Amino acid sequence: MGNFQELKVWQKSKDLAVYVYKITKEGPLAKDFGLKDQMQRSAVSIPSNIGEGDELDTSRQAIRHFYIAKGSSAELLTQAIIAHKIEYIDRKTYIHIERECESISSMLYKLIQVRNKNIR
């Protein structure tokens, strides 16, 4: 605990947040302030909650934040699905976000399992 920048899941989610900021700067998504803002917020929420959770004193507190990050990953994926369906993002961009969200969610699940063992 306490070295969140070394966690692969944090690194991966930080990179995804940067990617989301880049794709929301241009095209039709840039003009849809509501969806753009929601995508940016959910993307930033993932590494933010991983970092905050890892810095907290107990595994129980950390797990709570990891679950929030997992939820934010699902939220971002939902927004990407919508953005793709309304043709704000292309298939390649959507697939990249989908794969990253699924990978991050899986990594968070495993991290939660490990931290759960510290509680018992």
URSUL-V482537 format. One record per residue. RES is the residue in three letters. OMEGA is omega in radians with two decimals (999 if undefined). NEAR is the number of other ideal C-beta (glycine too) atoms within 8 Angstrom. D_CENTER is the distance of its C-alpha to the mean C-alpha in Angstrom with 2 decimals. Layout:
BEGIN
res->[RES	RES]
omega->[OMEGA	OMEGA]
near->[NEAR	NEAR]
d_center->[D_CENTER	D_CENTER]
END
This chain:
BEGIN
res->[MET	GLY	ASN	PHE	GLN	GLU	LEU	LYS	VAL	TRP	GLN	LYS	SER	LYS	ASP	LEU	ALA	VAL	TYR	VAL	TYR	LYS	ILE	THR	LYS	GLU	GLY	PRO	LEU	ALA	LYS	ASP	PHE	GLY	LEU	LYS	ASP	GLN	MET	GLN	ARG	SER	ALA	VAL	SER	ILE	PRO	SER	ASN	ILE	GLY	GLU	GLY	ASP	GLU	LEU	ASP	THR	SER	ARG	GLN	ALA	ILE	ARG	HIS	PHE	TYR	ILE	ALA	LYS	GLY	SER	SER	ALA	GLU	LEU	LEU	THR	GLN	ALA	ILE	ILE	ALA	HIS	LYS	ILE	GLU	TYR	ILE	ASP	ARG	LYS	THR	TYR	ILE	HIS	ILE	GLU	ARG	GLU	CYS	GLU	SER	ILE	SER	SER	MET	LEU	TYR	LYS	LEU	ILE	GLN	VAL	ARG	ASN	LYS	ASN	ILE	ARG]
omega->[3.05	3.09	-3.00	-3.12	3.10	3.13	-3.14	-3.14	3.08	-3.13	-3.13	-3.12	3.05	3.11	3.10	3.11	3.10	3.11	-3.14	3.10	-3.14	-3.09	-3.13	3.13	-3.03	3.06	-3.08	3.13	-3.14	-3.10	3.11	-3.00	-3.13	-3.12	3.10	-3.13	3.14	3.13	3.12	-3.13	-3.13	3.13	-3.14	-3.13	-3.08	-3.13	3.14	-3.13	3.06	3.13	-3.14	-3.14	-3.11	-3.13	-3.10	-2.98	-3.04	3.08	-3.14	3.11	-3.14	-3.12	3.12	3.14	3.09	3.06	3.08	3.11	3.12	3.09	3.11	3.07	3.09	3.11	3.12	3.12	3.10	3.14	3.10	3.09	3.13	-3.14	3.11	-3.11	3.14	3.03	3.02	3.09	3.14	-3.09	-3.13	3.13	3.12	-3.12	3.12	3.13	3.14	-3.12	-3.14	3.13	3.12	3.12	3.14	3.13	3.11	3.13	3.11	3.10	3.13	3.11	3.10	3.13	3.13	-3.14	3.08	3.13	3.12	-3.10	-3.01	999]
near->[7	5	7	11	7	5	11	6	11	14	9	12	14	9	9	15	13	8	12	13	10	7	11	11	6	6	7	7	14	9	6	9	6	6	12	12	8	10	15	12	8	13	14	9	11	16	11	9	13	17	11	9	16	14	8	10	3	6	10	7	10	13	13	9	14	15	10	11	18	12	8	13	15	10	11	16	12	8	12	15	10	9	13	13	6	6	6	10	12	6	6	6	11	13	8	9	15	11	8	12	14	9	9	15	11	8	11	15	9	8	11	12	8	8	12	10	7	7	8	4]
d_center->[19.47	19.25	18.22	14.45	14.66	16.31	13.67	12.64	9.23	8.85	10.54	8.62	5.18	7.79	9.46	6.99	7.04	10.74	11.15	10.08	12.49	15.05	15.17	15.46	18.42	20.81	22.19	22.22	18.61	19.68	22.41	20.54	19.55	18.19	15.71	14.89	14.30	12.14	9.83	9.85	9.48	6.49	4.75	6.72	6.33	3.56	6.25	8.80	9.01	9.14	11.75	13.54	13.78	15.16	17.63	19.08	22.40	21.96	20.00	20.16	18.41	15.73	15.15	14.85	11.96	10.26	10.91	9.51	6.04	6.88	8.17	5.54	4.03	7.81	8.38	6.83	8.78	11.66	11.86	11.98	14.65	16.53	16.42	17.78	20.37	21.70	21.83	19.69	17.90	19.72	19.25	18.32	15.39	14.29	14.82	12.80	9.62	10.73	11.45	8.36	6.33	9.51	9.89	6.85	7.96	11.41	11.10	9.93	12.86	15.14	14.35	15.09	18.24	19.38	19.02	20.78	23.71	24.15	24.76	27.61]
END
